[in-house]
């Protein structure tokens, strides 16, 4: 359940980043592209062709969170779109997601430690 919550919130944080592309040119949603790229990088992929391959292999997973109605963008599309992204906005979105994950983890750890110290336990 924790992984589902984390991926869902990651998609939410990334979907806030604006898409400045002309709507008539958009084949892949910005939030889908960002989600694909961030997930692939977390898994250790760095090059655009590796990220594209990751997307093809994990399409069912990705569709649990995004639309991906246009399928997986090509490595050229990934590079072109990511060049348009405001790096500061992406960094803020990612940092906010990490903070949210940390807060969830802290809450779960705190709750678990309360149960570990039940009265009568020695």
Secondary structure, DSSP 8 states (H G I E B T S, - for coil): -HHHHHHHHHHHHHHTS---S-GGG-SS-HHHHHHHHHHHHHTT--SHHHHHHHHHHTHHHHHTTS--TT-S--HHHHHHHHHHS-HHHHHHHHHHHHHHHHHHHHHHHHHHHHHHT-TT--
